[in-house]
Amino acid sequence: MSRENVELVLSLFDDTTVDLLRLFGGGIPEGADFSVLADDVEVVFVGLEPGLVDGTYRGVAGLFEGWHDWLAPWSSYKAEVEDVFYTGDDVVTLVKLVGETKHGGVVIDQAGAGVWTIQDGRVVKLAFHLDRRSALESVGRADLLS
């Protein structure tokens, strides 16, 4: 099942670099297929502080609401997938986040991660982490840090 789960997550990306403002900035696109996500998918945004959750949302609407909230201060925000690991029920995507704030033009370059929990061929939880260590620790695989 591990290869299928990795392929399922990778199938969600048209490219290894995702413009998150373009993807989530205009609301839920009509006719888009979200069948890979469980109806009540849990979406969690995890900040830099250990154990700090910046927001938890439910469903596809919650995914878009969460990203809308997260992206509010940014004029640009992209994620580049650098590596993918399978860790039991979870797939971890290591990403490089690059963004620029609307006010002041502050540029960030952050090593983040996404943890995709998959059951019965559907994503039941998505946790977006600003810190790779917290993401890998959350799945018991801090040993994967290089």
Backbone as JSON, one array per atom type, in Angstrom:
{
  "sequence": "MSRENVELVLSLFDDTTVDLLRLFGGGIPEGADFSVLADDVEVVFVGLEPGLVDGTYRGVAGLFEGWHDWLAPWSSYKAEVEDVFYTGDDVVTLVKLVGETKHGGVVIDQAGAGVWTIQDGRVVKLAFHLDRRSALESVGRADLLS",
  "N": [[0.81, -1.2, 0.0], [2.11, 1.18, 0.43], [3.43, 2.36, -1.83], [1.22, 2.99, -3.42], [-0.01, 4.94, -1.85], [1.9, 7.0, -1.85], [1.9, 7.58, -4.59], [-0.74, 8.43, -4.83], [-0.71, 10.86, -3.37], [1.23, 12.29, -4.86], [-0.13, 12.49, -7.25], [-1.76, 14.63, -6.92], [-0.39, 16.87, -7.53], [0.38, 19.02, -10.16], [2.8, 19.92, -10.86], [6.13, 20.16, -9.47], [6.45, 22.52, -8.14], [4.25, 24.57, -6.45], [2.03, 27.17, -6.75], [0.64, 28.58, -4.21], [-1.04, 30.74, -3.66], [-2.3, 31.14, -6.11], [-3.58, 28.68, -6.39], [-5.27, 28.48, -4.11], [-6.32, 31.01, -3.73], [-8.62, 31.92, -5.05], [-10.94, 30.73, -4.12], [-13.0, 27.73, -3.98], [-12.59, 25.9, -6.86], [-15.0, 25.53, -9.44], [-16.28, 22.39, -10.45], [-13.95, 21.01, -9.86], [-12.19, 18.06, -8.92], [-12.3, 16.53, -5.95], [-12.26, 14.03, -4.88], [-10.3, 12.42, -3.81], [-9.95, 13.29, -1.29], [-11.22, 12.69, 1.94], [-14.62, 13.2, 2.9], [-14.85, 14.54, 5.34], [-12.27, 15.46, 5.78], [-9.56, 16.29, 7.85], [-7.87, 19.28, 8.35], [-4.9, 20.72, 9.22], [-2.95, 23.4, 10.34], [0.27, 23.91, 11.27], [2.37, 25.78, 13.26], [5.61, 27.32, 13.89], [6.33, 26.94, 16.56], [6.85, 24.28, 18.84], [4.2, 22.01, 19.13], [2.31, 23.97, 18.7], [-0.65, 24.76, 17.21], [-1.88, 26.4, 14.47], [-4.32, 26.5, 13.32], [-7.29, 24.58, 12.72], [-9.27, 22.81, 10.46], [-12.14, 21.55, 8.59], [-13.08, 19.31, 5.96], [-13.36, 19.92, 2.35], [-14.1, 22.58, 1.95], [-13.09, 23.62, 4.3], [-10.37, 23.21, 3.87], [-9.84, 25.12, 1.87], [-10.65, 27.43, 3.26], [-8.82, 27.43, 5.38], [-6.35, 27.77, 4.01], [-6.91, 30.24, 2.86], [-7.01, 31.86, 5.15], [-4.37, 31.48, 6.1], [-2.84, 32.5, 4.0], [-3.39, 35.2, 3.92], [-1.6, 37.4, 4.68], [0.25, 37.44, 2.6], [1.85, 38.33, -0.51], [2.94, 36.74, -2.37], [3.35, 33.19, -2.43], [4.79, 30.17, -2.44], [5.22, 26.63, -2.78], [7.68, 24.23, -3.04], [8.03, 20.92, -3.83], [10.36, 18.86, -2.43], [11.1, 16.34, -1.54], [9.71, 13.06, -0.86], [8.29, 10.9, 1.5], [7.24, 7.71, 2.68], [5.53, 6.7, 5.53], [4.25, 4.48, 7.14], [0.87, 4.85, 7.69], [1.03, 7.33, 6.71], [2.06, 9.87, 4.36], [4.8, 11.87, 3.8], [5.57, 15.02, 2.65], [8.32, 16.84, 1.9], [8.93, 20.21, 1.74], [9.99, 23.26, 0.19], [9.31, 26.41, 1.18], [8.55, 29.51, -0.2], [8.01, 32.87, 0.06], [6.53, 36.19, -0.08], [5.77, 39.0, 1.82], [2.8, 41.06, 1.88], [2.93, 43.58, 3.05], [5.68, 45.51, 3.39], [7.27, 43.77, 1.97], [8.74, 41.53, 2.88], [10.77, 38.73, 2.52], [10.51, 35.23, 2.72], [12.12, 32.11, 3.2], [11.61, 28.99, 3.74], [11.96, 25.78, 5.22], [9.59, 23.46, 5.04], [6.89, 21.08, 5.64], [4.47, 18.61, 4.65], [2.06, 16.46, 6.05], [0.35, 13.72, 5.13], [-2.31, 11.83, 5.88], [-3.55, 8.72, 5.12], [-6.32, 6.68, 4.5], [-7.97, 3.83, 3.39], [-7.57, 4.56, 0.7], [-8.09, 7.29, 0.59], [-7.45, 10.69, 1.54], [-7.45, 11.46, 4.87], [-6.52, 13.17, 6.71], [-4.68, 16.18, 6.7], [-1.75, 17.73, 7.46], [-0.1, 20.68, 7.65], [3.09, 21.77, 8.07], [5.3, 24.24, 9.31], [7.77, 23.59, 10.13], [10.09, 21.14, 9.49], [11.14, 19.25, 11.26], [9.17, 19.02, 13.3], [7.12, 17.92, 11.78], [8.17, 15.43, 10.94], [8.71, 14.3, 13.42], [6.1, 14.05, 14.32], [5.21, 11.82, 13.02], [6.84, 9.93, 13.99], [9.4, 9.75, 12.81], [11.85, 11.24, 12.97], [14.36, 10.52, 12.36], [14.69, 10.7, 9.64], [15.56, 13.19, 9.0], [18.05, 15.12, 7.44]],
  "CA": [[0.0, 0.0, 0.0], [2.93, 2.38, 0.56], [3.65, 2.99, -3.13], [-0.05, 3.56, -3.86], [-0.25, 6.17, -1.09], [2.81, 8.02, -2.38], [1.39, 7.94, -5.91], [-1.97, 9.2, -4.62], [-0.33, 12.23, -3.0], [1.91, 12.93, -5.99], [-1.1, 12.75, -8.32], [-2.42, 15.9, -6.63], [0.48, 17.96, -7.97], [0.66, 19.11, -11.59], [4.2, 20.29, -10.97], [6.75, 20.09, -8.14], [6.28, 23.82, -7.51], [2.83, 24.92, -6.38], [1.72, 28.56, -6.39], [-0.48, 28.39, -3.29], [-1.99, 31.85, -3.82], [-3.09, 30.87, -7.31], [-4.39, 27.49, -6.15], [-6.28, 28.65, -3.07], [-6.72, 32.4, -3.6], [-9.9, 32.26, -5.68], [-12.03, 29.9, -3.63], [-13.08, 26.36, -4.51], [-12.91, 25.94, -8.29], [-16.14, 24.72, -9.86], [-15.99, 21.2, -11.22], [-12.71, 20.36, -9.44], [-12.4, 16.74, -8.35], [-11.66, 16.37, -4.65], [-12.66, 12.71, -4.4], [-9.2, 11.81, -3.08], [-10.07, 13.75, 0.09], [-12.4, 12.24, 2.67], [-15.59, 14.29, 3.04], [-14.58, 15.28, 6.58], [-10.82, 15.56, 5.93], [-9.09, 17.25, 8.86], [-6.78, 20.08, 7.81], [-4.26, 21.36, 10.35], [-1.81, 24.27, 10.06], [1.14, 23.84, 12.44], [3.36, 26.84, 13.2], [7.0, 27.01, 14.22], [6.49, 26.55, 17.95], [6.45, 22.89, 19.07], [2.87, 21.8, 19.67], [1.41, 25.08, 18.4], [-1.5, 24.59, 16.02], [-2.38, 27.72, 14.08], [-5.7, 26.4, 12.85], [-7.79, 23.27, 12.31], [-10.42, 22.98, 9.58], [-12.73, 20.28, 8.14], [-13.64, 19.2, 4.63], [-12.75, 20.67, 1.25], [-14.33, 24.0, 2.24], [-12.14, 23.96, 5.36], [-9.05, 23.3, 3.24], [-9.76, 26.43, 1.22], [-10.74, 28.46, 4.3], [-7.54, 27.43, 6.08], [-5.33, 28.41, 3.17], [-7.27, 31.66, 2.73], [-6.57, 32.49, 6.39], [-2.9, 31.4, 6.16], [-2.23, 33.29, 2.93], [-3.84, 36.6, 3.98], [-0.56, 38.44, 4.69], [1.26, 37.2, 1.57], [1.63, 38.74, -1.9], [3.3, 35.52, -3.1], [3.61, 32.08, -1.52], [4.94, 28.96, -3.24], [5.81, 25.46, -2.16], [8.36, 23.33, -3.97], [8.2, 19.59, -3.26], [11.76, 18.45, -2.55], [11.22, 14.9, -1.29], [8.49, 12.41, -0.39], [8.54, 9.69, 2.28], [6.1, 6.95, 3.17], [5.79, 6.35, 6.93], [3.07, 3.8, 7.67], [-0.36, 5.39, 7.08], [1.27, 8.72, 6.32], [3.02, 10.28, 3.35], [5.36, 13.16, 4.18], [6.18, 15.78, 1.58], [9.22, 17.9, 2.35], [8.76, 21.32, 0.8], [10.66, 24.56, 0.41], [8.31, 27.48, 1.08], [9.11, 30.81, -0.54], [6.92, 33.84, 0.02], [6.81, 37.6, 0.15], [4.64, 39.63, 2.5], [2.16, 42.21, 1.23], [3.41, 44.8, 3.7], [7.11, 45.52, 3.64], [7.98, 42.92, 1.03], [9.66, 40.62, 3.55], [10.85, 37.44, 1.82], [10.84, 34.07, 3.56], [12.56, 30.87, 2.55], [11.39, 28.13, 4.9], [11.87, 24.34, 4.98], [8.37, 22.97, 5.67], [6.49, 19.71, 5.31], [3.07, 18.24, 4.74], [1.83, 15.08, 6.45], [-0.9, 13.27, 4.51], [-2.74, 10.57, 6.45], [-4.41, 8.09, 4.11], [-7.03, 5.46, 4.89], [-8.87, 3.32, 2.34], [-7.37, 5.27, -0.56], [-8.5, 8.7, 0.66], [-6.75, 11.5, 2.53], [-8.35, 11.75, 5.99], [-5.93, 14.28, 7.48], [-3.57, 16.92, 6.1], [-1.13, 18.64, 8.44], [0.91, 21.51, 7.02], [4.05, 22.17, 9.11], [6.36, 25.18, 8.96], [9.02, 23.02, 10.6], [10.2, 19.73, 9.08], [11.37, 18.38, 12.42], [7.89, 18.73, 13.95], [6.36, 17.03, 10.9], [8.73, 14.08, 11.0], [8.48, 13.79, 14.78], [4.68, 13.71, 14.47], [5.01, 10.47, 12.48], [7.87, 9.06, 14.59], [10.5, 9.53, 11.87], [12.84, 12.31, 13.0], [15.6, 9.95, 11.79], [14.76, 11.02, 8.21], [16.18, 14.51, 8.82], [19.45, 15.01, 7.03]],
  "C": [[0.86, 1.27, 0.0], [3.11, 3.1, -0.78], [2.37, 3.65, -3.63], [-0.34, 4.88, -3.14], [0.64, 7.31, -1.56], [2.29, 8.5, -3.74], [0.11, 8.77, -5.8], [-1.65, 10.65, -4.29], [0.32, 12.94, -4.18], [0.95, 13.24, -7.13], [-1.83, 14.08, -8.12], [-1.63, 17.1, -7.14], [0.68, 17.91, -9.47], [2.15, 19.32, -11.83], [4.81, 20.18, -9.57], [6.71, 21.43, -7.41], [4.82, 24.24, -7.6], [2.71, 26.38, -5.93], [0.45, 28.5, -5.53], [-1.49, 29.52, -3.36], [-2.88, 31.62, -5.03], [-4.06, 29.71, -7.06], [-5.55, 27.76, -5.2], [-6.85, 30.06, -2.97], [-8.09, 32.74, -4.15], [-11.08, 31.45, -5.2], [-12.03, 28.54, -4.32], [-13.45, 26.43, -5.99], [-14.09, 25.02, -8.63], [-15.68, 23.54, -10.69], [-14.7, 20.49, -10.84], [-13.04, 19.05, -8.74], [-11.59, 16.61, -7.05], [-11.96, 15.0, -4.05], [-11.55, 11.99, -3.65], [-9.22, 12.22, -1.6], [-11.34, 13.18, 0.72], [-13.33, 13.45, 2.86], [-15.31, 15.16, 4.25], [-13.08, 15.39, 6.85], [-10.47, 16.63, 6.96], [-7.86, 17.95, 8.29], [-6.2, 20.91, 8.95], [-3.06, 22.17, 9.87], [-0.99, 24.36, 11.34], [2.24, 24.88, 12.28], [4.74, 26.38, 13.61], [7.21, 26.54, 15.65], [6.05, 25.1, 18.14], [5.08, 22.8, 19.72], [1.87, 22.9, 19.36], [0.65, 24.8, 17.11], [-2.11, 25.95, 15.7], [-3.8, 27.68, 13.53], [-6.04, 24.98, 12.45], [-9.11, 23.48, 11.59], [-10.92, 21.61, 9.15], [-13.25, 20.39, 6.73], [-12.91, 20.04, 3.59], [-12.93, 22.17, 1.49], [-13.35, 24.47, 3.31], [-10.71, 24.06, 4.83], [-8.85, 24.67, 2.61], [-9.82, 27.57, 2.24], [-9.41, 28.58, 5.05], [-6.44, 28.11, 5.29], [-5.64, 29.88, 2.98], [-6.78, 32.42, 3.96], [-5.04, 32.58, 6.43], [-2.25, 32.38, 5.18], [-2.55, 34.79, 3.0], [-2.7, 37.62, 3.97], [0.44, 38.37, 3.52], [0.86, 37.76, 0.2], [2.06, 37.62, -2.84], [3.65, 34.45, -2.09], [3.62, 30.8, -2.34], [5.57, 27.86, -2.42], [6.43, 24.59, -3.25], [8.59, 21.99, -3.27], [9.63, 19.14, -3.52], [11.94, 16.95, -2.36], [9.91, 14.37, -0.74], [8.88, 11.12, 0.32], [7.23, 9.02, 2.64], [6.44, 6.48, 4.58], [4.56, 5.68, 7.54], [1.82, 4.27, 6.95], [-0.15, 6.77, 6.5], [2.27, 8.83, 5.17], [3.49, 11.67, 3.77], [5.99, 13.8, 2.95], [7.05, 16.86, 2.22], [9.19, 18.99, 1.3], [9.66, 22.5, 1.19], [9.58, 25.6, 0.17], [9.02, 28.8, 0.8], [7.94, 31.78, -0.68], [7.42, 35.25, 0.23], [5.57, 38.24, 0.75], [4.1, 40.81, 1.7], [2.73, 43.52, 1.76], [4.91, 44.67, 3.99], [7.93, 44.64, 2.71], [9.01, 41.99, 1.65], [9.59, 39.26, 2.86], [11.21, 36.35, 2.82], [11.27, 32.93, 2.66], [12.6, 29.85, 3.67], [11.32, 26.67, 4.47], [10.66, 23.81, 5.75], [8.07, 21.54, 5.26], [4.97, 19.57, 5.39], [2.98, 16.78, 5.15], [0.43, 14.71, 6.01], [-1.25, 11.91, 5.08], [-3.8, 9.96, 5.53], [-5.01, 6.81, 4.69], [-7.98, 5.09, 3.76], [-8.79, 4.14, 1.05], [-7.81, 6.72, -0.58], [-7.71, 9.41, 1.76], [-7.75, 11.87, 3.62], [-7.82, 12.88, 6.86], [-4.77, 14.85, 6.68], [-3.03, 17.85, 7.17], [0.01, 19.36, 7.73], [1.8, 22.09, 8.12], [5.04, 23.19, 8.56], [7.74, 24.65, 9.33], [9.07, 21.53, 10.25], [10.37, 18.8, 10.28], [10.03, 18.02, 13.08], [7.04, 17.78, 13.1], [6.86, 15.6, 11.02], [8.6, 13.48, 12.39], [7.04, 13.35, 14.96], [4.35, 12.32, 13.92], [6.09, 9.5, 12.96], [9.06, 8.81, 13.69], [11.47, 10.7, 11.82], [14.17, 11.83, 12.42], [15.76, 10.28, 10.3], [15.34, 12.4, 7.94], [17.62, 14.32, 8.41], [20.24, 16.19, 7.5]]
}
